[in-house]
Amino acid sequence: MKINFYKYQGAGNDFILIDHRVSPVKNIDYELVAQLCHRRFGIGADGLMFLQSHKDYDFEMLYFNADGKPGTMCGNGGRCIVAFAKHLGIIDKETDFLAVDGPHHARISESGEWIDLQMIDVNTINTDGNAFVLNTGSPHYVALKEDLQNLDVFNEGKSIRYNETYKTEGINVNFVEDKGDHLFVRTYERGVEDETYACGTGVTAVAMAIANYKNQTGHIKTDIKVLGGDIKIEFDYDGKSFTNVFLCGPAKLVFEGDVSNVPL
């Protein structure tokens, strides 16, 4: 079977997107997904998404990590699939869609390349030593660092992701340096098993962890720089719960093409 695919990136976090509205996805070949995401033997991406129809929402997002396995919520992927849905003419300026962690609302700029994506509310932050652990649709570990530009993120992140506490379920590992007017964040992602240029649920977790660390409350806006560009996080925080959470940033079409002999 020949399929048409689209390649999108959100702050350097890149994804393969496939319009699968004609028939729902039933049997997924995880090895094939991993092959398509491979950067030397496939298209190359941090993950793959199917956009499919849903009777109660504008569309449904099915996300798979670069290792081929089903993933938890991907924030940058969510912004990219919203841009994709606008490109397909499914939506215009706003949307409500379904992802693995539940419904999401999003607002779309006139250009269609800047997306404000509402994330889930978060009511719990735990600690692991000096680090913070929380779930923003995916589980995250957040540690403050100095001289983050020169940190060996791959090896230090991998050692945490595979330690005795987290190795069974895995965890995404975020390192953050407070630059005063913005936060600089680097992330080791499970499922990709490498550092990525950005992680949407990760920077959301970082902004929440820092607000908690600084005892900030009220309506909080945080500017974040990642290897792939700039992202903004907004939320309300009363000292216990994070609500009205929005992950805001770019989502751009890179190219489209066809893949043959794909059993989907």
C-alpha positions in Angstrom: 0.0 0.0 0.0 1.2 3.5 -0.9 0.6 6.2 1.7 1.0 9.9 1.8 2.9 11.4 4.8 3.7 14.8 6.1 6.7 15.9 8.1 6.1 18.6 10.8 8.4 20.1 13.4 7.6 22.0 16.6 10.7 23.8 17.9 12.8 21.1 16.4 10.8 18.2 17.8 9.9 16.4 14.5 7.1 14.0 13.5 5.7 12.0 10.7 1.9 12.6 10.3 -0.5 10.4 8.4 -4.1 11.2 7.6 -6.0 8.0 8.4 -9.6 9.2 8.4 -10.8 6.8 5.7 -10.5 3.7 8.0 -9.5 3.6 11.6 -6.1 2.3 12.6 -6.5 -1.3 13.9 -3.2 -3.3 13.6 0.0 -1.3 14.0 3.3 -2.8 13.0 5.6 -1.4 15.6 8.7 -2.4 13.8 7.5 -0.5 10.7 6.8 2.6 12.7 10.3 2.4 14.2 11.7 2.0 10.7 9.9 5.0 9.3 11.2 7.1 12.3 14.8 5.9 11.8 17.0 8.8 10.7 19.2 6.7 8.4 16.9 3.9 7.1 13.6 5.8 7.2 12.0 9.2 6.9 13.4 10.2 10.3 11.4 11.6 13.2 11.0 11.7 17.0 7.6 10.1 16.6 4.8 9.2 14.3 1.1 10.2 14.5 -2.1 9.1 12.9 -4.9 11.6 12.5 -8.2 9.8 12.5 -11.9 10.6 12.8 -13.8 10.6 16.0 -17.6 11.0 16.4 -17.3 13.4 19.4 -14.3 15.5 18.5 -12.7 17.2 15.5 -10.2 14.3 15.2 -8.3 11.8 17.3 -4.5 11.8 17.7 -2.7 8.4 17.9 0.9 8.8 18.9 3.9 6.4 18.6 7.4 7.0 19.8 10.4 6.7 17.6 11.0 3.2 19.0 7.7 2.2 17.4 5.8 1.7 20.7 2.6 3.6 21.6 3.4 6.8 23.5 1.9 8.9 26.2 0.9 12.5 25.5 3.3 14.4 23.3 2.8 18.2 23.6 4.8 19.3 20.6 3.2 16.5 18.6 -0.2 17.8 19.7 0.6 21.2 18.4 1.9 19.7 15.1 -1.2 17.6 14.6 -3.4 20.7 15.1 -1.4 22.5 12.4 -1.8 19.4 10.2 -5.6 19.3 10.8 -5.8 23.0 9.7 -3.7 22.2 6.6 -6.2 19.4 5.8 -9.1 21.8 6.2 -10.6 19.9 9.1 -10.5 22.9 11.5 -9.9 26.6 11.3 -9.0 28.8 14.3 -9.9 26.5 17.2 -10.3 22.8 17.8 -11.1 20.2 20.3 -9.5 16.8 19.7 -8.9 13.6 21.6 -5.5 12.3 22.7 -4.3 9.4 24.8 -4.6 11.6 28.0 -8.1 12.9 27.1 -9.6 15.9 25.3 -7.5 18.9 24.3 -8.4 22.4 23.1 -6.2 24.4 20.9 -6.1 27.9 19.3 -4.4 28.5 15.9 -2.8 31.6 14.6 -3.8 33.1 11.2 -0.6 31.7 9.7 -1.5 28.2 11.1 2.1 27.9 12.3 1.7 29.0 16.0 -0.4 26.9 18.2 -1.6 27.4 21.8 -2.4 23.9 23.1 -4.3 23.4 26.3 -2.7 20.7 28.5 -4.1 18.7 31.3 -4.4 20.1 34.9 -1.8 19.0 37.3 -2.5 18.5 41.0 0.6 16.7 42.3 4.3 17.3 42.3 6.6 14.8 44.0 10.3 15.1 44.7 13.2 12.7 44.2 16.1 14.2 46.2 16.5 17.7 44.8 14.6 16.9 41.6 10.8 17.2 40.9 8.7 14.5 39.5 5.3 15.1 37.9 3.0 14.0 35.1 1.8 16.5 32.4 0.4 13.8 30.2 3.7 12.0 30.2 5.9 11.4 33.3 8.8 13.9 33.9 11.8 14.3 36.1 13.1 17.9 36.4 16.5 18.8 37.8 18.1 22.3 38.1 21.6 22.6 36.6 24.2 25.2 36.0 26.2 25.4 32.8 23.5 23.4 31.1 25.0 24.1 27.6 27.9 21.9 28.4 26.1 19.1 30.3 26.3 15.5 28.9 22.5 15.3 28.6 22.5 11.9 26.9 24.5 10.0 29.5 23.2 11.8 32.6 19.6 11.6 31.3 20.0 7.9 30.4 21.4 7.1 33.8 18.3 8.5 35.5 15.8 7.1 33.0 17.2 3.6 33.5 17.9 3.7 37.3 16.2 1.4 39.7 13.3 3.8 40.4 12.3 4.5 36.8 13.7 1.7 34.5 10.5 -0.4 34.3 8.1 2.4 33.2 10.7 4.9 32.1 10.6 8.6 32.6 11.5 11.7 30.6 14.5 13.6 32.1 14.6 17.4 31.9 17.5 19.6 33.0 16.8 23.3 33.5 18.9 26.4 34.0 17.3 29.6 35.2 18.5 32.4 33.0 16.5 35.1 34.7 14.3 36.3 31.9 13.8 32.7 30.6 14.4 29.1 31.4 16.9 27.0 29.3 15.8 23.4 29.0 17.3 20.2 27.6 15.5 16.9 27.6 16.3 13.2 27.3 13.2 11.5 26.1 12.2 7.9 26.7 10.9 6.2 23.6 13.4 8.2 21.5 16.1 7.2 24.0 18.2 10.3 23.2 18.1 14.0 23.7 15.5 15.8 21.5 15.5 19.4 20.4 12.3 20.1 22.4 9.8 18.3 24.5 6.3 19.9 25.0 5.2 18.0 28.0 8.7 18.4 29.4 8.9 22.2 29.2 5.4 22.3 30.7 6.6 20.1 33.6 9.7 22.4 34.0 7.7 25.6 34.2 5.4 24.0 36.8 8.4 22.7 38.8 10.1 26.1 38.8 6.9 27.9 39.9 6.6 25.4 42.8 10.3 25.8 43.6 10.0 29.6 43.7 6.6 29.6 45.5 5.0 31.6 42.7 1.2 31.8 42.5 -1.3 33.5 40.2 -1.3 33.6 36.4 2.2 32.7 35.4 3.8 33.1 32.0 7.2 31.4 31.3 9.5 31.9 28.4 11.5 28.8 27.6 14.4 28.3 25.2 15.2 24.8 23.9 17.7 23.6 21.4 15.1 23.9 18.7 13.8 27.4 19.5 11.4 29.3 21.8 8.3 28.0 23.6 5.9 29.7 26.0 4.0 28.2 28.9 1.0 29.8 30.7 -1.0 28.5 33.6 -2.8 29.5 36.8 -1.3 28.2 40.0 -2.8 28.5 43.5 0.0 26.7 45.3 -1.7 23.3 44.9 -3.1 22.9 41.4 -2.0 24.0 38.0 -5.0 24.9 35.8 -5.7 26.6 32.4 -2.4 25.3 31.2 -1.3 26.2 27.7 1.8 25.1 25.7 2.4 27.7 23.1 4.9 27.5 20.2 5.6 27.0 16.5 4.4 24.0 14.4 5.6 24.0 10.8 5.2 21.7 7.8 8.7 20.6 6.6 7.8 18.5 3.6 5.5 15.8 2.4 6.0 12.6 0.4 4.9 9.0 -0.3 6.0 5.7 1.1 5.3 2.5 -0.7 4.6 -1.1 0.5 3.2 0.1 3.9 0.7 -2.4 5.4 -1.6 0.1 7.2 
